[in-house]
């Protein structure tokens, strides 16, 4: 029971911390339309026509006593399917 109380107190203290978190990224996508002579028009969605799309999270956490932790997590993605590249 004492171990449970200790773990609860530890995690309750973590819940009081306030991190600064920001979201950043670039989404590039668009529609292309083409028609060959004698054929019907074809329309397609294109992901990353000019640049590769990406999304990321960046932030910092004050750990106390003048110590600060910074983090950044980012990934390239296909905005047509949501798959990471």
N, C-alpha and C positions, 0 to 999 in steps of 0.2 A: 504494500500500500504506500509506503514511503517513496518507493521508486516512481510510482505513478504520480504522486504529488509533486515530486521534483521535476519530472518531465513536463507536467502540466504548467508548472511555474516557468520553466524554461521557454516553452512555446508561447505562453501568454506574453512574456516579455518581448519575444520576436514580433508579435502582432502589434506592439506599440510603436515599432520603428516606422519611419516614414521615408520611403525612397522617392527620389525624383526620377521619373521615367518619361522618355519621349519616343515617339514613333516617327520614323523617317523612311523615305523610299522614293522610287520612281516607277510609274506604271506607264508602259508604252504598248499601245495596241490600236488597231483600226481595221476597217473593212476595205477589201479590195474587190473590184468588179472587173471582169474581163469578158470579152466576146470575140470569138474567132469567126471569120466569115462563114456564113451558112450554119452556124451553131447557136445554141441558146446562151444567154448571159449567165455567167457563173459568179457568185458572190461568196467570198470567204472571209473569215475573221483571221487577222494576222497578229500574233503576239511578238513584240520586240522588233518592230519594223525599223526603228532608228537606233534603239539602244536596248540592252537587256533589262527587264523589269526586276526590281529588287524591293525588299522590305526589311526594316530593321528596328531594333529597340535599343535605346541608349539611355544610361542613367547612372546615378550615384547613390550611395548610401552612407550616411554618417555613422560610423561604428563607435564613436565616443573617443575621448582622450586625444583629440586632434587627428584621429585616423579616419580615412575615407576610402571606400571601395568604389571603383568605377567599373562599369561593364558595358559591353556592346555585343549584340547578337544580330547578325544579318544573314540574308540568304537571297539568292537569285530565284526567280520563279517565273512560271508561264501563266500569265493572267487568263489565258484561254481555258486552261484545265486546272490551274491551282497547284500543279506539280512543281516541286523544288528542283532546281538544276544544279 
